[in-house]
Amino acid sequence: MTVPQDIFCAEKARPFNPFLCAKTDKLKALIAEVQTQFAGYETFHQTRKRARRAADQVTFERTVEAILCDLCAVVLEPADNDRVHLPLSNKTLRTKSRYKGTALGKTLPDILKIMAAPEMDFVMLEKGHSTFKIVDDELNVAFAGGRQTIVKPGPKLLSRIERFGITRDDLGPAPEEEVLVLRTPKRHSNSIAEYKEYEDDEATLALRQQITNINAWLEGADITCRLSQVNPAQRRLRRIFNNADFAQGGRLYGGFWQAMSSDERQEHILIEGDCCVELDYGQMSLMILYGLTDNTPPEGDLYDLSEYGIPAECRAGIKKVMQAIINSPELPRRLPKGSRKHFPSMVTLKDILRAVERKNPAIFPLMTSGIGMQLFRKEADILVDVLTALKAQGIVALPIHDAVLVMDEHQEVAQKIMIKVFEKHTGLTPQVTLG
């Protein structure tokens, strides 16, 4: 299914996040007070003839909690949003999906309606709309645009956020959020891949347990960030797989540190109150390819093509070209975007490809086989095993695709673990350097 984004949003509204929950007693107390008033409203207006079944009560409480928590987040986060948009169509709310969360269920419209009633005044609603156009002579119609329903905090919720002293630290990730995401192939390069449903098996259960364990470790870790626009509580990781195939992709996403630059991470992130270092696997994709082909890589820098006529100072451009080769099902016909500036005008793409092949003849056929997504899977498996091994040593580590961030005092131990895990996966000894 497509993640609930089926209608365009209004200005200054972000998508509803149904995966927040109360982490502290004071936020739980705020939610309990709202639920008590909700029950009083239902009794007074006789909107229910009987008590909810046990399972329905759990769904109700979780839905109210998710709404209140995300609206608290809207108030407290520094981003320029003061409301959320969400779908209320039956097509979305009545469709079962492992991705959408309990709150995006069929009872959501009625719950929001009561929370927005004048006597309640916890939320404010701007109802969404859809427009359609006639597309043929038979008067068939097609969706032509619109916007989702907008929800913003009401006066009573704002007063209670202040009275209870709610902060971002009171919010946390809900355990129901799916951490193994499978995406369909993109229809074209600019399209957004949809989420694909799947049945669990032993392999997915094992993968999910790995990430669940890592997330539990990170959630309890002492991690802070001195950038005000960053929320250090945003540390729940997911693995995203591509092309409807668990053998492709699988990289880790979701941590607040991943959108930061390397310099920002090392300057502003503290683990257990101490500064961090970033440890990078050097030339990771190429080293994995050599491991897959049971070949030993040549000595030195695998991106150095100076022996074959491409100046050493072109390294940044060479790296872009080689990554384009690996991530394309066929040889590129033009230089990757942004790489031309790294080469002298007389150097052509043909020259570069010829030099790459001469430098790496053992892996060049595999490089040009469209293997990129399979390499991402191998890279991610290595990173997950590194995180698991570091966790066993009591070391907190934040992953960034081919690197990890650890406390400065753990640098030596982390390097040894990263080398050992890579050797186990590939049979080769990698370079692990400071980023």
PAMIKOL-643467 format. One record per residue (C-alpha): residue number from 1; x, y, z. Coordinates in steps of 0.05 Angstrom, whole numbers, plus 5000, padded with zeros to 4 digits. Example, Ala and Ser with C-alpha at 12.3 -4.5 7.8 and 13.67 -1.06 7.14 Angstrom:
1	5246	4910	5156
2	5273	4979	5143
//
This chain:
1	5000	5000	5000
2	5020	5073	4995
3	5037	5106	5061
4	4978	5151	5078
5	4995	5212	5036
6	4938	5206	4987
7	4917	5279	4986
8	4960	5341	4983
9	4974	5377	5048
10	4962	5449	5068
11	5017	5499	5081
12	5053	5492	5148
13	5024	5423	5160
14	5066	5361	5164
15	5042	5289	5158
16	5011	5258	5221
17	5059	5212	5257
18	5018	5156	5288
19	5079	5125	5321
20	5091	5170	5381
21	5073	5150	5452
22	5078	5177	5523
23	5145	5161	5555
24	5135	5195	5622
25	5084	5195	5678
26	5066	5269	5668
27	5047	5259	5595
28	5010	5196	5613
29	4972	5237	5665
30	4953	5289	5612
31	4927	5234	5566
32	4888	5201	5622
33	4854	5267	5638
34	4833	5275	5565
35	4807	5204	5563
36	4767	5216	5626
37	4735	5278	5595
38	4722	5238	5532
39	4685	5185	5572
40	4645	5240	5606
41	4626	5270	5538
42	4603	5201	5513
43	4561	5190	5575
44	4529	5259	5574
45	4513	5258	5500
46	4497	5183	5500
47	4540	5172	5439
48	4553	5100	5461
49	4500	5049	5483
50	4550	4999	5512
51	4621	4995	5536
52	4676	4981	5485
53	4702	4910	5480
54	4771	4900	5510
55	4806	4900	5443
56	4767	4961	5419
57	4785	4998	5484
58	4859	4985	5472
59	4852	5013	5401
60	4813	5074	5427
61	4865	5090	5480
62	4923	5081	5432
63	4889	5127	5381
64	4876	5182	5431
65	4948	5176	5456
66	4977	5180	5385
67	4936	5242	5368
68	4955	5278	5432
69	5028	5259	5428
70	5036	5282	5357
71	5001	5348	5371
72	5046	5358	5431
73	5105	5346	5384
74	5078	5399	5336
75	5077	5449	5393
76	5146	5431	5419
77	5187	5418	5357
78	5227	5477	5328
79	5204	5464	5256
80	5158	5514	5223
81	5096	5470	5229
82	5036	5484	5273
83	4990	5428	5251
84	4987	5359	5218
85	4950	5331	5159
86	4920	5261	5158
87	4875	5217	5116
88	4803	5203	5137
89	4782	5163	5075
90	4754	5093	5086
91	4802	5069	5032
92	4860	5084	5079
93	4830	5074	5148
94	4796	5008	5133
95	4855	4977	5096
96	4899	4930	5137
97	4973	4945	5134
98	5033	4931	5177
99	5057	5002	5163
100	5002	5049	5182
101	4995	5041	5257
102	4935	5030	5303
103	4914	5104	5304
104	4900	5104	5229
105	4839	5060	5238
106	4765	5065	5224
107	4749	5097	5291
108	4796	5157	5279
109	4743	5204	5248
110	4694	5195	5306
111	4749	5204	5358
112	4773	5268	5326
113	4702	5294	5320
114	4691	5287	5395
115	4759	5315	5413
116	4742	5376	5370
117	4672	5386	5401
118	4662	5454	5435
119	4658	5421	5504
120	4724	5385	5492
121	4764	5434	5450
122	4828	5392	5450
123	4837	5394	5375
124	4816	5439	5318
125	4796	5409	5251
126	4797	5435	5180
127	4761	5381	5140
128	4796	5358	5078
129	4766	5353	5009
130	4775	5317	4943
131	4760	5343	4873
132	4746	5300	4812
133	4743	5313	4738
134	4706	5280	4680
135	4756	5242	4638
136	4715	5215	4579
137	4649	5218	4541
138	4620	5165	4587
139	4625	5213	4646
140	4677	5172	4682
141	4714	5212	4734
142	4785	5213	4762
143	4817	5244	4824
144	4841	5314	4807
145	4870	5338	4873
146	4851	5365	4941
147	4879	5363	5011
148	4876	5319	5073
149	4842	5339	5137
150	4883	5387	5179
151	4888	5378	5255
152	4920	5428	5302
153	4923	5433	5378
154	4861	5463	5411
155	4862	5513	5469
156	4851	5460	5522
157	4909	5418	5498
158	4955	5478	5495
159	4936	5497	5566
160	4950	5426	5590
161	5017	5422	5555
162	5036	5484	5596
163	5004	5460	5661
164	5036	5391	5659
165	5103	5419	5636
166	5107	5374	5574
167	5173	5375	5536
168	5202	5335	5478
169	5233	5288	5529
170	5164	5263	5548
171	5152	5235	5478
172	5179	5170	5451
173	5171	5120	5394
174	5115	5070	5398
175	5136	4997	5393
176	5083	4983	5340
177	5121	5019	5285
178	5146	4970	5232
179	5222	4968	5230
180	5228	4924	5168
181	5201	4963	5108
182	5195	4931	5039
183	5186	4978	4980
184	5162	4964	4910
185	5204	4982	4849
186	5199	5054	4827
187	5156	5066	4765
188	5207	5118	4742
189	5268	5154	4771
190	5228	5211	4802
191	5171	5169	4831
192	5164	5148	4904
193	5166	5073	4916
194	5104	5048	4952
195	5107	5004	5014
196	5094	4930	4999
197	5058	4882	5046
198	5093	4816	5061
199	5085	4754	5103
200	5135	4742	5158
201	5181	4682	5156
202	5241	4659	5198
203	5287	4707	5160
204	5244	4770	5171
205	5231	4752	5243
206	5306	4746	5255
207	5320	4812	5220
208	5266	4847	5260
209	5292	4820	5326
210	5362	4847	5310
211	5335	4917	5298
212	5288	4914	5357
213	5347	4897	5403
214	5389	4953	5374
215	5332	5003	5381
216	5321	4983	5454
217	5395	4994	5467
218	5395	5062	5434
219	5330	5084	5467
220	5361	5075	5536
221	5428	5106	5517
222	5452	5174	5541
223	5454	5211	5475
224	5448	5286	5469
225	5455	5338	5415
226	5471	5411	5423
227	5435	5433	5360
228	5368	5461	5380
229	5334	5442	5315
230	5352	5369	5325
231	5311	5321	5367
232	5358	5270	5399
233	5299	5226	5418
234	5291	5210	5344
235	5336	5149	5344
236	5290	5091	5325
237	5322	5055	5265
238	5287	5019	5208
239	5315	4976	5152
240	5286	4994	5084
241	5290	4941	5029
242	5279	4956	4956
243	5248	4929	4892
244	5201	4882	4931
245	5262	4839	4949
246	5293	4830	5017
247	5359	4815	4982
248	5362	4887	4958
249	5375	4948	5001
250	5363	4941	5075
251	5401	5003	5097
252	5387	5034	5165
253	5347	5098	5168
254	5312	5140	5221
255	5366	5167	5266
256	5370	5242	5278
257	5445	5241	5266
258	5440	5215	5194
259	5417	5282	5165
260	5474	5319	5199
261	5541	5332	5167
262	5602	5294	5192
263	5629	5358	5224
264	5562	5372	5258
265	5559	5302	5286
266	5628	5305	5317
267	5618	5376	5342
268	5549	5372	5372
269	5532	5299	5390
270	5551	5274	5459
271	5547	5201	5481
272	5548	5193	5556
273	5568	5266	5559
274	5631	5255	5518
275	5652	5275	5448
276	5648	5226	5390
277	5691	5202	5332
278	5666	5177	5265
279	5697	5112	5240
280	5689	5098	5165
281	5699	5035	5124
282	5745	5056	5067
283	5724	5038	4996
284	5670	4992	5025
285	5632	4976	4961
286	5694	4958	4921
287	5722	4916	4978
288	5657	4877	4983
289	5659	4864	4908
290	5730	4837	4914
291	5705	4792	4971
292	5647	4767	4930
293	5693	4747	4872
294	5746	4716	4919
295	5798	4764	4892
296	5851	4805	4928
297	5846	4880	4914
298	5908	4916	4888
299	5951	4953	4938
300	5935	5025	4954
301	5876	5070	4937
302	5825	5034	4892
303	5801	5102	4868
304	5871	5123	4845
305	5872	5118	4769
306	5934	5160	4757
307	5971	5100	4730
308	5920	5098	4674
309	5920	5172	4655
310	5867	5201	4703
311	5900	5252	4750
312	5900	5233	4825
313	5866	5300	4842
314	5804	5274	4805
315	5789	5224	4861
316	5723	5255	4882
317	5697	5251	4810
318	5724	5181	4801
319	5687	5158	4863
320	5622	5187	4835
321	5632	5152	4769
322	5647	5085	4801
323	5586	5089	4846
324	5544	5105	4784
325	5572	5043	4750
326	5555	4999	4810
327	5485	5028	4819
328	5464	5026	4746
329	5440	4964	4707
330	5483	4987	4648
331	5544	5030	4637
332	5529	5104	4644
333	5528	5144	4580
334	5545	5210	4612
335	5582	5234	4672
336	5542	5233	4737
337	5512	5299	4759
338	5563	5343	4793
339	5624	5302	4773
340	5646	5341	4711
341	5679	5395	4753
342	5727	5344	4782
343	5759	5326	4715
344	5801	5365	4664
345	5761	5382	4602
346	5800	5333	4559
347	5782	5273	4602
348	5721	5237	4576
349	5674	5186	4607
350	5703	5134	4560
351	5773	5149	4587
352	5749	5140	4658
353	5712	5075	4645
354	5772	5046	4610
355	5817	5065	4668
356	5768	5035	4719
357	5767	4970	4681
358	5843	4967	4676
359	5850	4983	4750
360	5798	4932	4773
361	5793	4878	4719
362	5773	4824	4769
363	5710	4860	4792
364	5692	4903	4732
365	5642	4852	4703
366	5606	4849	4770
367	5609	4925	4778
368	5569	4932	4713
369	5517	4879	4730
370	5468	4925	4767
371	5490	4896	4834
372	5483	4961	4873
373	5423	4942	4915
374	5453	4875	4933
375	5515	4911	4956
376	5472	4957	5000
377	5443	4893	5032
378	5513	4867	5047
379	5536	4935	5073
380	5475	4940	5119
381	5485	4868	5145
382	5556	4886	5163
383	5534	4950	5199
384	5480	4912	5237
385	5530	4859	5259
386	5579	4915	5280
387	5524	4949	5322
388	5506	4882	5354
389	5578	4867	5371
390	5589	4937	5400
391	5526	4930	5440
392	5552	4865	5470
393	5613	4905	5493
394	5569	4959	5524
395	5588	5009	5470
396	5535	5056	5441
397	5544	5067	5366
398	5504	5107	5316
399	5505	5080	5244
400	5514	5121	5181
401	5511	5070	5123
402	5586	5055	5119
403	5608	5086	5185
404	5592	5089	5259
405	5596	5144	5311
406	5624	5123	5379
407	5652	5156	5441
408	5724	5179	5432
409	5749	5131	5485
410	5718	5071	5448
411	5754	5086	5382
412	5805	5030	5386
413	5756	4976	5408
414	5706	4997	5355
415	5758	4995	5300
416	5778	4925	5318
417	5706	4901	5319
418	5691	4934	5251
419	5752	4900	5220
420	5734	4832	5250
421	5662	4835	5226
422	5682	4856	5156
423	5733	4800	5152
424	5679	4750	5173
425	5633	4774	5117
426	5684	4782	5061
427	5749	4747	5078
428	5785	4814	5068
429	5816	4863	5117
430	5787	4933	5108
431	5814	5001	5124
432	5775	5034	5181
433	5793	5107	5187
434	5771	5169	5224
435	5719	5207	5184
//
